[in-house]
Amino acid sequence: QAILFQDRRSTCRLSAPLTAPLTPRIVAMRVVFACGAMVGHLNPMLALAKHLADIGHEVHFRSMPAARAKVEATGALYYDAVAQQPEFYEGRQLFGPLGALEDLMKEHGLDASSFLSHLCVRNIILEQQLPGSLRFLREVRPDVVVYDALVSCRDVMVAAQLVGIPAVGVWSLAGPGAWLTHSAATMLPLTLDEAHRVVARFSPHAEATARLQETYGLDLCQGLPQPAGKMDTFDADVTLVTTCADLQDPLPEELASAYARDGIRFECVGPLLMDGASANGSGRCNSASCPGLLAVQQARASGRVVAFASMGTVVTSDHSLNGWLGRSGGSSLTGQQLCRAAWGGAFDAFGAASAEEGVLLVVSLGPQPGALGDLSVPPNAVCLPFVDQQRMLKAGVDVFLTHGGQNSFTEAMMLATPVVVCPGFGDQVVNSRKAEALSVGVRIDRPEGELDTDGAVARQYRADVRDALLRVRSEPTFRHAASRCSDRLRKTGGLPRAVELVLRAGQRAGAPAAAGKPAPSMAGAVDSAMVGATKGGA
């Protein structure tokens, strides 16, 4: 039975029936989203927000200014996190991958390029962000809050608890065990136990923890949550995991027991992919505005083989640790060297004498000026600073050269695309091993050791990438294995299942907020919570 949603504007039909209908008729809910601007975490949230808005719910979305156009393209009401949280952002920079966080770490004498420094200020951040989040939720009065369960939106989860609003986390890593390997890999050579002791002894963090406990009654860990690898951002009605159960990273028994004791609930929903075109910085991406996509569509229509390469958004950014000039803790290749070697391997594998010959190769370069350096680009390659990855994969790709980030990996598997994984750091390393274990692709590990000053390491890496691409392209077993993964991921429910879980959480609060309360003004900055709020188009 289809479920109808009635709001002040229209009656909307859910795109897929719920597995267990809530009621025959439901008044539209007011849903608040909170997420930073990092693409890997933002994209699943945008897809979920758009789906809820499309079926008639009132969606409010707080994020950073860089994400404003993407948020408004979903039809949600945008809120500027900077304007909402002056206690944290005022007087600090807003640019670069770390923004205000970088200034905060430097204020405390910490190395902004170290992930350990991020952990040392986590409760300082919470103390400064929480007042703004409390003001925001008390003014908007949502039925349910949906937040990125990474550390960056921990304040929203805590604020929802304090105000008494149901909350749903979205976890875009490979399950609750993923943080154990992701954080440890990012902090090498330190272990998580060593990092726990460092954080616990950092006096500004300890002082902020004590103030939070006194002011709000929060039970916070002095160091890192225990046992090692535990996150304290899952304390919600449910946390949605954007993969399927058998593709999750291993969850040690000690960690599983700790989450069970805390009553933490996880639900695998699979990749949350945008319906139709995904939103980019200027709204919708279509064939006319994305020449790479148009080229792929034409190639598929003519039966031509397509290869696609993207090394992700972090390694091509200015992130000091994991970006263009960073070495992610000890690699012999910087992000720049890694990308150019990978792209060079793709050119060597598939380069042809003319634009019409051989494989069509599309390469997403990222934002760095002169990203290709002195690489010679073959005429059959289309190199662009931005490519709509979801639509590219949906159009049809025969082999995908990827960094192996969780979204990219699950999108590739959802769309039955074999991969060559060139991991940069963190969960990408785990996913590269998973690709080989599942027989869906080949991994080329990022070399570790002294900086490659003479280019020898990069040349070998380039050759390894070339060989891997040719192998994955020529052996059909990789695509067959990817198709099996696709079947498993599609059974998780995707966006309809995620929508169902969000609405169930909102029902716990009783009568929907949007029915009994006036919506916040779309037009003005009347109170502190509405500063920077703007309405996007559908």
Backbone hydrogen bonds, N-H to C=O, Kabsch-Sander energy under -0.5 kcal/mol:
donor,donor_aa,acceptor,acceptor_aa,energy
4,L,24,P,-0.8
5,F,12,C,-2.1
6,Q,4,L,-0.5
6,Q,26,I,-2.0
7,D,10,S,-1.7
12,C,5,F,-2.4
12,C,10,S,-0.5
14,L,3,I,-1.6
26,I,4,L,-1.6
28,A,6,Q,-2.3
31,V,29,M,-0.6
31,V,58,E,-3.0
32,V,144,V,-2.2
33,F,60,H,-3.2
34,A,146,V,-1.8
35,C,62,R,-2.0
41,H,38,M,-1.3
42,L,38,M,-2.7
43,N,39,V,-2.5
45,M,41,H,-0.8
46,L,42,L,-2.5
47,A,43,N,-2.2
48,L,44,P,-1.9
49,A,45,M,-2.7
50,K,46,L,-2.7
51,H,47,A,-2.0
52,L,48,L,-2.1
53,A,49,A,-2.5
54,D,50,K,-2.8
55,I,51,H,-1.3
56,G,53,A,-1.6
57,H,52,L,-2.4
58,E,29,M,-2.5
59,V,57,H,-0.8
60,H,31,V,-3.0
61,F,77,L,-3.4
62,R,33,F,-2.9
63,S,61,F,-0.5
63,S,79,Y,-2.2
67,A,64,M,-2.0
68,R,65,P,-1.6
71,V,67,A,-2.5
72,E,68,R,-2.8
73,A,69,A,-1.6
74,T,70,K,-0.5
74,T,71,V,-1.6
75,G,72,E,-1.3
76,A,71,V,-1.1
77,L,59,V,-2.6
78,Y,76,A,-0.6
78,Y,534,T,-4.1
79,Y,61,F,-2.5
80,D,531,V,-0.6
81,A,63,S,-2.8
81,A,79,Y,-0.7
84,Q,80,D,-1.9
85,Q,81,A,-1.7
88,F,85,Q,-1.4
89,Y,85,Q,-2.3
90,E,86,P,-1.8
92,R,89,Y,-2.3
99,G,95,F,-0.7
101,L,98,L,-1.8
102,E,99,G,-1.0
103,D,99,G,-1.1
104,L,100,A,-2.4
105,M,101,L,-2.4
106,K,102,E,-2.1
107,E,103,D,-2.4
108,H,104,L,-1.0
108,H,105,M,-0.6
109,G,106,K,-1.9
110,L,105,M,-2.7
112,A,110,L,-0.7
114,S,111,D,-1.8
118,H,114,S,-1.0
119,L,115,F,-1.5
120,C,116,L,-1.7
121,V,117,S,-0.8
121,V,118,H,-0.9
122,R,119,L,-1.1
125,I,121,V,-2.8
126,L,122,R,-1.8
127,E,123,N,-2.0
128,Q,124,I,-1.7
129,Q,125,I,-2.4
130,L,126,L,-2.4
133,S,129,Q,-1.7
134,L,130,L,-2.4
135,R,131,P,-2.1
136,F,132,G,-2.3
137,L,133,S,-2.4
138,R,134,L,-2.1
139,E,135,R,-1.7
140,V,136,F,-2.6
141,R,137,L,-2.3
143,D,30,R,-2.8
144,V,30,R,-1.2
145,V,166,P,-2.2
146,V,32,V,-3.4
147,Y,168,V,-2.2
148,D,34,A,-2.0
149,A,170,V,-2.3
153,C,150,L,-1.5
154,R,151,V,-1.8
156,V,153,C,-0.6
157,M,153,C,-1.4
158,V,154,R,-2.2
159,A,155,D,-2.5
160,A,156,V,-2.4
161,Q,157,M,-1.8
162,L,158,V,-2.3
163,V,159,A,-2.3
164,G,160,A,-1.6
165,I,160,A,-2.6
168,V,145,V,-2.9
169,G,238,V,-1.9
170,V,147,Y,-2.0
171,W,240,L,-3.3
172,S,170,V,-0.7
175,G,173,L,-2.3
178,A,175,G,-1.9
180,L,177,G,-0.7
181,T,177,G,-0.7
181,T,178,A,-0.5
182,H,178,A,-2.9
183,S,179,W,-2.1
184,A,179,W,-0.5
184,A,180,L,-0.7
185,A,181,T,-2.3
186,T,182,H,-1.4
187,M,183,S,-1.1
187,M,184,A,-0.6
188,L,184,A,-0.5
188,L,185,A,-0.5
190,L,187,M,-2.0
195,A,191,T,-2.2
196,H,192,L,-2.4
197,R,193,D,-1.6
198,V,194,E,-1.9
199,V,195,A,-2.5
200,A,196,H,-2.2
201,R,197,R,-1.5
202,F,198,V,-0.6
202,F,199,V,-1.1
203,S,201,R,-0.9
205,H,202,F,-0.7
206,A,202,F,-2.0
207,E,203,S,-2.7
208,A,204,P,-2.1
209,T,205,H,-2.3
210,A,206,A,-2.1
211,R,207,E,-2.1
212,L,208,A,-2.4
213,Q,209,T,-2.1
214,E,210,A,-2.2
215,T,211,R,-2.9
216,Y,212,L,-2.4
217,G,212,L,-0.5
217,G,213,Q,-1.2
218,L,212,L,-1.0
220,L,218,L,-1.0
230,K,225,P,-0.6
230,K,227,P,-1.9
236,A,234,F,-2.6
237,D,167,A,-2.2
238,V,167,A,-0.9
239,T,265,R,-2.1
240,L,169,G,-3.4
240,L,238,V,-0.5
241,V,267,E,-2.8
242,T,171,W,-1.9
242,T,240,L,-0.5
243,T,241,V,-1.4
247,L,244,C,-1.6
248,Q,245,A,-1.1
249,D,174,A,-3.1
256,A,252,P,-2.7
257,S,253,E,-2.6
258,A,254,E,-1.7
259,Y,255,L,-2.1
260,A,256,A,-2.2
261,R,257,S,-2.5
262,D,258,A,-1.4
263,G,260,A,-1.2
264,I,259,Y,-2.5
267,E,239,T,-2.4
269,V,241,V,-2.8
269,V,267,E,-0.5
270,G,241,V,-1.1
270,G,243,T,-1.4
273,L,271,P,-1.0
280,N,283,G,-3.2
283,G,280,N,-2.0
284,R,282,S,-0.5
285,C,278,S,-0.8
286,N,284,R,-0.6
290,C,286,N,-1.4
293,L,290,C,-0.6
294,L,290,C,-2.0
295,A,291,P,-2.3
296,V,292,G,-2.0
297,Q,293,L,-2.6
298,Q,294,L,-2.2
299,A,295,A,-2.2
300,R,296,V,-2.8
301,A,297,Q,-1.9
302,S,298,Q,-1.2
303,G,300,R,-1.1
304,R,299,A,-2.9
307,A,360,L,-2.9
308,F,399,V,-2.1
309,A,362,V,-2.6
310,S,401,L,-2.7
311,M,364,S,-0.7
317,S,314,V,-1.9
323,G,319,H,-1.8
324,W,317,S,-3.2
326,G,323,G,-0.8
328,S,321,L,-2.5
330,G,327,R,-1.7
331,S,327,R,-2.5
332,S,447,P,-1.8
333,L,447,P,-0.7
335,G,323,G,-0.7
335,G,326,G,-1.4
336,Q,324,W,-3.0
338,L,334,T,-2.8
339,C,335,G,-2.5
340,R,336,Q,-2.4
341,A,337,Q,-2.1
342,A,338,L,-2.3
343,W,339,C,-3.1
344,G,340,R,-2.4
345,G,341,A,-2.0
346,A,342,A,-1.8
347,F,343,W,-2.4
348,D,344,G,-2.5
349,A,345,G,-2.0
350,F,346,A,-2.3
351,G,347,F,-2.1
357,E,354,S,-0.7
360,L,305,V,-2.7
361,L,359,V,-0.6
361,L,380,N,-2.0
362,V,307,A,-2.4
362,V,360,L,-0.5
363,V,382,V,-2.9
364,S,309,A,-3.0
365,L,363,V,-0.7
365,L,384,L,-3.3
366,G,385,P,-1.2
371,A,368,Q,-1.1
373,G,370,G,-1.5
375,L,372,L,-2.1
377,V,375,L,-0.6
381,A,378,P,-1.8
382,V,361,L,-3.1
383,C,381,A,-0.6
384,L,363,V,-2.7
384,L,382,V,-0.5
389,Q,387,V,-1.3
392,M,388,D,-2.3
393,L,389,Q,-2.8
394,K,390,Q,-2.3
395,A,391,R,-2.1
396,G,392,M,-1.1
398,D,306,V,-2.5
399,V,306,V,-1.1
400,F,418,P,-2.1
401,L,308,F,-3.1
401,L,399,V,-0.5
402,T,400,F,-0.7
402,T,420,V,-2.5
403,H,310,S,-0.9
409,F,405,G,-3.1
410,T,406,Q,-2.6
411,E,407,N,-2.7
412,A,408,S,-2.3
413,M,409,F,-2.3
414,M,410,T,-3.0
415,L,411,E,-1.8
416,A,413,M,-1.8
417,T,412,A,-3.0
419,V,440,V,-2.0
420,V,400,F,-2.3
421,V,442,V,-2.6
422,C,402,T,-3.0
422,C,420,V,-0.5
428,Q,425,F,-1.7
429,V,426,G,-1.3
430,V,426,G,-0.9
431,N,427,D,-2.7
432,S,428,Q,-1.9
433,R,429,V,-1.6
434,K,430,V,-2.1
435,A,431,N,-2.3
436,E,432,S,-1.4
437,A,433,R,-2.5
438,L,434,K,-2.4
439,S,436,E,-0.9
440,V,435,A,-2.2
441,G,435,A,-1.0
442,V,419,V,-1.5
444,I,421,V,-2.8
449,G,330,G,-2.5
452,D,332,S,-3.0
453,T,451,L,-1.3
459,R,455,G,-2.2
460,Q,456,A,-1.9
461,Y,457,V,-2.4
462,R,458,A,-2.6
463,A,459,R,-1.9
464,D,460,Q,-2.3
465,V,461,Y,-2.4
466,R,462,R,-2.2
467,D,463,A,-2.3
468,A,464,D,-2.2
469,L,465,V,-2.5
470,L,466,R,-2.1
471,R,467,D,-2.0
472,V,468,A,-2.7
473,R,469,L,-2.3
474,S,470,L,-1.6
475,E,471,R,-1.8
478,F,475,E,-1.2
480,H,476,P,-2.2
481,A,477,T,-2.2
482,A,478,F,-2.1
483,S,479,R,-2.3
484,R,480,H,-1.6
485,C,481,A,-1.8
486,S,482,A,-2.3
487,D,483,S,-1.9
488,R,484,R,-1.6
489,L,485,C,-2.5
490,R,486,S,-2.3
491,K,487,D,-0.8
491,K,488,R,-0.6
492,T,489,L,-1.6
493,G,490,R,-0.7
494,G,269,V,-1.7
497,R,493,G,-1.0
498,A,494,G,-2.2
499,V,495,L,-3.0
500,E,496,P,-2.1
501,L,497,R,-2.1
502,V,498,A,-2.2
503,L,499,V,-2.6
504,R,500,E,-2.2
505,A,501,L,-2.0
506,G,502,V,-2.2
507,Q,503,L,-1.9
508,R,504,R,-0.8
508,R,505,A,-0.9
509,A,506,G,-1.2
510,G,507,Q,-1.6
515,A,512,P,-0.9
516,G,512,P,-1.2
517,K,513,A,-1.6
526,V,524,G,-1.0
530,M,527,D,-1.0
531,V,528,S,-1.0
533,A,530,M,-2.1
534,T,78,Y,-2.2
536,G,76,A,-1.5
